[in-house]
Amino acid sequence: MLASTPLTALFEKFNNLHVLIVGDVMVDAYVWGRASRLSPEAPVPVVNVERTEQRLGGAANVALNVQALGATPLLCAVVGDDQGGDQLLHLLHRHHLPADGLIRSAHRPTTFKQRILAQGQQLVRIDSEVETDLNAEEAAQLLAAYDDLLPRADVVIFEDYDKGVLSEGIISQCIARARERGVPTVVDPKKKNFLAYRHCTLFKPNLKELREGLTLEFGAPDVDRAGFEAAVARLREVLTPEIVLVTLSEHGVFAQQGEEKTYLPAHLRTISDVSGAGDTVISIAACCVALRQPAAFTAALANLGGGLVCEQVGVVPIEKPLLLAEAEAAGL
C-alpha cells in the first residue's frame, strides 16, 4: 500500500501536474438560517435567512480539489448564457481557476442547486437544470476546446453528473484522443453513460452506481463478496479499465489492478456531510494515476481524502497539508 515515491516528494510532484477536467459544472448555493416555527400556509418550517453562499460544484468542485492538491486544473464544460453562468464564471475568477475551456450556450441553463439549511440540517434542495444531450454545435465546440487543452494535460478526469455535457459519442472521442497522446483517463461515472467509458485508465463508481450501471443485484462486499467481485469482473470485461476503484461508503473502498484486489476499511469520522466526497476521491486518484502510483496506494490516499471532506458541511475541497499529515500518520 506504500507509494512508489516518498510521500512528501509525491505531494510536491502534484504541483507540476496539469489535470484536464471535462464534464458537468454547476453552482452549489446555500441558504443558511434558523427555523423555530411552522408556516401557517403548510406544515413546513419557516426559515429565517441569516446568510447565503454560492460555491463551485460538480466538475468545477473537482477543479477546486485539483487546485487544492497543488496541481493546475484545466476545465472543459458547457454552461448557460444566463445569470447562473455569470455567477459560475465569477466564482471561477474568484478562485483563480481558468475558464478558457468553458462554452456558453443559449440553448441550456447553467445547473444550479440551492440548499436550504437550518440549525446545520438540510431541509430541502431546489435544482434548476436540464439533462438533455448537447446539440451538434455545442458538442463540436466542446470537442474543439478539449483538443486545445489536451496537449497540456497529464491526466483527464471525466466528471459525469448525467446533465448532458458528456454523451457516448463525446466520451469515446475524448478517450480515443487521450489514448493517442498517452494521457491517462479517470472516470467518475453516473448511470446514463456508465458503459460508454471503454478503455479508460481508472473507473470509479460507488456501490449504487455499480449496481445500476450493470443492472445487477448484489450485496456489499462485507455480506456478499462473491456477488460484488463478480460484478467488478463483469465491469472489467466490458470496459477493460486498467484500475477499478469502488467507493463503498461506510465500508471503505475496493481497488483492483490486474488480479490484485485491495479492500480498505473506512476511517472513523464524525460525518457532517458527504456532499463532494466523490469529487475529492477522483481528484486524488487522478493525480496518483498521472504519477503512476500503485492502485492500492491510490485507493488508500483517496479513501483518506474522501473521509476528511465528509467532516465539513457542504461541498468543500480537500486541505493538502491535512491530507499529507493523515497519510503520514496512516503509514502510507
C-alpha positions as a printed Julia matrix, in Angstrom:
332×3 Matrix{Float64}:
   0.0     0.0     0.0
   3.07    2.24    0.03
   3.64    4.95   -2.58
   6.34    4.33   -5.15
   7.72    7.77   -4.16
   8.22    9.16   -0.6
   5.05   10.97    0.49
   6.47   14.48    0.78
   8.16   14.16   -2.62
   4.94   12.79   -4.15
   2.89   15.7    -2.8
   5.47   18.1    -4.25
   5.14   16.38   -7.64
   1.41   17.12   -7.56
   2.42   20.77   -8.07
   3.78   20.01  -11.55
   0.65   18.31  -12.87
  -1.94   19.68  -15.29
  -5.32   17.97  -14.89
  -7.97   18.33  -17.61
 -11.5    18.02  -16.19
 -14.34   17.57  -18.67
 -17.97   17.2   -17.65
 -20.86   18.82  -15.83
 -20.15   22.02  -13.89
 -22.7    23.59  -11.55
 -23.27   26.18   -8.87
 -23.98   24.89   -5.36
 -25.93   27.59   -3.5
 -26.66   27.56    0.22
 -29.22   29.46    2.28
 -28.38   29.25    5.98
 -30.93   30.22    8.62
 -32.89   29.27   11.68
 -36.24   27.51   11.87
 -38.29   27.93   15.04
 -41.88   27.66   13.8
 -44.08   26.04   11.18
 -45.66   28.0     8.36
 -49.39   28.76    8.7
 -49.67   28.07    4.95
 -48.41   24.46    5.03
 -46.83   22.04    7.54
 -43.28   23.14    6.66
 -40.69   25.04    8.69
 -40.21   28.78    8.19
 -36.51   29.54    7.72
 -35.29   32.99    8.71
 -32.3    33.61    6.44
 -29.03   34.52    8.17
 -26.61   34.24    5.24
 -26.3    32.9     1.71
 -23.33   31.43   -0.11
 -22.5    30.13   -3.58
 -19.85   27.51   -4.27
 -18.49   25.72   -7.3
 -19.98   22.26   -7.77
 -19.66   19.19   -9.99
 -16.67   19.29  -12.31
 -15.89   22.8   -11.03
 -15.53   21.43   -7.48
 -13.2    18.77   -8.88
 -11.15   21.65  -10.32
 -11.05   23.2    -6.84
  -9.84   19.92   -5.35
  -7.18   19.56   -8.04
  -6.04   23.11   -7.31
  -6.01   22.39   -3.56
  -3.68   19.44   -4.22
  -1.27   21.84   -5.9
  -1.94   20.79   -9.49
  -3.18   23.05  -12.28
  -6.79   22.34  -13.34
  -7.95   22.77  -16.93
 -11.74   22.91  -17.06
 -13.77   21.94  -20.15
 -17.57   22.2   -19.93
 -20.75   23.87  -21.2
 -22.75   26.41  -19.19
 -25.75   28.54  -19.97
 -25.6    32.07  -21.29
 -27.6    33.11  -18.23
 -27.31   34.54  -14.74
 -26.19   31.17  -13.37
 -23.4    31.07  -15.95
 -22.33   34.59  -14.95
 -22.25   33.53  -11.31
 -20.23   30.41  -12.13
 -17.68   32.42  -14.13
 -17.43   34.91  -11.25
 -16.73   32.05   -8.83
 -14.06   30.62  -11.14
 -12.39   34.04  -11.33
 -12.58   34.46   -7.55
 -10.82   31.14   -7.05
  -8.23   31.86   -9.77
  -9.47   28.97  -11.91
  -9.23   29.1   -15.73
 -12.41   29.46  -17.77
 -10.95   29.3   -21.29
 -12.36   25.79  -21.82
 -15.94   26.79  -20.93
 -18.55   27.0   -23.7
 -21.57   29.24  -23.14
 -24.86   28.15  -24.67
 -28.11   29.99  -25.24
 -29.94   26.65  -25.51
 -29.48   25.25  -21.98
 -29.39   26.68  -18.45
 -26.48   26.5   -16.05
 -27.06   23.74  -13.5
 -27.9    25.46  -10.2
 -28.56   23.58   -6.96
 -29.87   25.52   -3.97
 -29.87   24.0    -0.49
 -31.91   25.39    2.4
 -30.34   24.65    5.79
 -31.46   25.39    9.35
 -29.58   24.52   12.53
 -26.97   22.78   10.37
 -29.5    20.41    8.79
 -30.53   20.43    5.13
 -34.29   20.87    4.83
 -34.74   20.92    1.05
 -32.77   21.19   -2.2
 -34.02   23.03   -5.28
 -32.45   22.07   -8.63
 -32.58   24.14  -11.83
 -31.16   22.07  -14.71
 -31.7    20.08  -17.89
 -30.39   16.61  -18.69
 -30.63   16.65  -22.49
 -27.51   15.95  -24.57
 -25.62   18.8   -26.2
 -26.75   19.75  -29.68
 -24.36   19.28  -32.61
 -22.95   22.82  -32.42
 -22.35   22.64  -28.66
 -20.72   19.2   -28.97
 -18.38   20.45  -31.7
 -17.4    23.47  -29.6
 -16.75   21.26  -26.56
 -14.53   18.87  -28.53
 -12.62   21.81  -30.01
 -11.98   23.19  -26.51
 -10.92   19.71  -25.36
  -8.48   19.4   -28.26
  -6.96   22.78  -27.37
  -6.42   21.77  -23.72
  -5.39   18.12  -24.13
  -1.75   18.77  -25.18
  -1.17   20.45  -21.79
  -2.75   17.64  -19.73
  -1.02   14.93  -17.71
  -4.34   13.21  -16.95
  -8.02   13.64  -17.91
 -10.92   13.42  -15.47
 -14.43   12.71  -16.77
 -16.85   14.15  -14.21
 -20.26   12.87  -15.25
 -23.41   14.02  -13.45
 -25.86   12.96  -16.21
 -26.57   16.6   -17.13
 -25.96   16.06  -20.85
 -22.48   17.5   -21.41
 -20.98   14.02  -21.68
 -22.62   11.73  -24.23
 -21.48    8.35  -25.54
 -20.06    9.92  -28.7
 -18.17   12.68  -26.88
 -16.81   10.22  -24.33
 -15.48    7.78  -26.93
 -13.82   10.57  -28.92
 -12.24   12.15  -25.85
 -10.85    8.83  -24.57
  -9.52    7.91  -28.02
  -7.74   11.25  -28.38
  -6.23   10.96  -24.91
  -5.02    7.42  -25.63
  -3.38    8.61  -28.85
  -1.33   11.04  -26.77
  -0.63    8.55  -23.97
  -2.65   10.62  -21.47
  -4.36    8.51  -18.78
  -8.11    8.93  -18.2
 -10.02    8.58  -14.93
 -13.81    8.45  -14.68
 -16.38    9.45  -12.07
 -19.47    7.91  -13.73
 -23.22    8.14  -13.48
 -25.92    5.79  -14.74
 -26.71    7.05  -18.27
 -23.21    6.73  -19.77
 -21.92    4.07  -17.39
 -20.88    1.6   -20.1
 -19.54    4.24  -22.53
 -16.12    4.63  -20.87
 -14.34    1.79  -22.64
 -10.55    1.67  -22.36
 -10.28    4.3   -19.61
  -7.37    4.04  -17.17
  -9.3     4.21  -13.87
 -13.04    3.8   -13.36
 -14.53    4.91  -10.02
 -18.18    4.07   -9.35
 -19.78    3.83   -5.95
 -21.73    0.74   -4.94
 -25.1     2.13   -6.08
 -23.7     3.21   -9.45
 -22.1    -0.21   -9.95
 -25.45   -1.93   -9.39
 -27.43    0.47  -11.59
 -24.82    0.71  -14.34
 -24.57   -3.07  -14.74
 -28.24   -3.74  -13.87
 -27.09   -6.38  -11.39
 -28.26   -7.09   -7.86
 -25.64   -7.92   -5.25
 -24.81   -7.02   -1.67
 -21.98   -5.0    -0.19
 -18.71   -6.97   -0.06
 -18.99   -7.49    3.71
 -22.11   -9.64    3.16
 -21.83  -10.71   -0.5
 -18.19  -10.66   -1.55
 -18.71  -13.22   -4.32
 -21.56  -11.22   -5.87
 -19.65   -7.96   -5.57
 -16.47   -9.36   -7.12
 -18.49  -10.96   -9.93
 -19.91   -7.5   -10.71
 -16.41   -5.98  -10.75
 -15.27   -8.8   -13.06
 -18.17   -8.02  -15.4
 -17.26   -4.33  -15.34
 -13.64   -5.12  -16.21
 -14.77   -7.39  -19.04
 -16.97   -4.69  -20.61
 -14.85   -1.56  -20.08
 -11.32   -3.02  -19.81
 -10.06   -0.32  -17.43
  -6.57   -0.66  -16.0
  -7.85    0.09  -12.48
 -11.28   -0.24  -10.88
 -11.83    1.81   -7.73
 -15.19    1.33   -5.99
 -16.15    3.57   -3.09
 -18.19    1.67   -0.53
 -19.38    4.44    1.81
 -19.08    3.24    5.42
 -17.4     0.05    4.18
 -14.36    1.91    2.77
 -13.04    1.34   -0.76
 -12.12   -1.5    -3.09
  -9.44   -1.39   -5.79
  -8.39   -3.88   -8.42
  -5.48   -3.69  -10.86
  -4.83   -6.83  -12.82
  -5.57   -9.7   -10.46
  -4.55   -7.74   -7.33
  -7.56   -6.86   -5.18
  -7.43   -4.44   -2.24
 -10.11   -3.86    0.4
  -9.62   -0.86    2.67
 -11.92   -0.04    5.61
 -13.37    3.43    6.12
 -11.65    5.63    8.69
 -13.71    6.54   11.74
 -15.01   10.07   11.21
 -17.61   12.46   12.54
 -19.65   12.69    9.36
 -21.22   16.1     8.77
 -21.96   15.98    5.03
 -20.99   13.52    2.28
 -21.53   16.12   -0.48
 -18.47   16.44   -2.67
 -16.6    13.47   -1.22
 -16.58   11.75   -4.61
 -15.09   14.88   -6.18
 -12.2    14.71   -3.71
 -11.68   10.99   -4.28
 -11.47   11.32   -8.07
  -9.13   14.34   -7.84
  -6.67   12.48   -5.62
  -6.95    9.35   -7.75
  -6.24   11.33  -10.93
  -3.08   12.89   -9.5
  -1.87    9.48   -8.36
  -2.63    7.9   -11.75
  -0.76   10.72  -13.51
   2.28    9.89  -11.38
   1.91    6.13  -11.99
   1.25    5.21   -8.37
   0.11    1.67   -7.43
  -3.65    1.11   -7.32
  -3.61    0.1    -3.64
  -1.86    3.31   -2.61
  -4.11    5.4    -4.87
  -7.17    3.87   -3.21
  -5.76    4.38    0.29
  -4.93    8.07   -0.24
  -8.26    8.76   -1.97
 -10.07    6.97    0.87
  -8.38    9.25    3.39
  -9.24   12.38    1.44
 -12.87   11.44    0.91
 -13.29   10.84    4.63
 -11.69   14.16    5.56
 -14.07   16.29    3.48
 -17.07   14.46    4.97
 -16.23   16.17    8.27
 -17.12   19.54    6.69
 -20.63   20.84    5.96
 -21.29   21.44    2.27
 -19.16   20.92   -0.8
 -15.57   21.85    0.09
 -12.17   20.93   -1.39
  -9.54   18.89    0.42
  -6.83   20.55    2.55
  -3.47   19.32    1.24
  -1.43   19.75    4.48
  -4.08   17.87    6.44
  -4.18   15.08    3.86
  -0.39   14.74    4.0
  -0.42   14.62    7.8
  -3.15   11.96    7.81
  -1.33    9.92    5.17
   1.91   10.04    7.17
   0.05    9.05   10.34
  -1.56    6.13    8.48
   1.83    4.93    7.28
   1.11    5.25    3.57
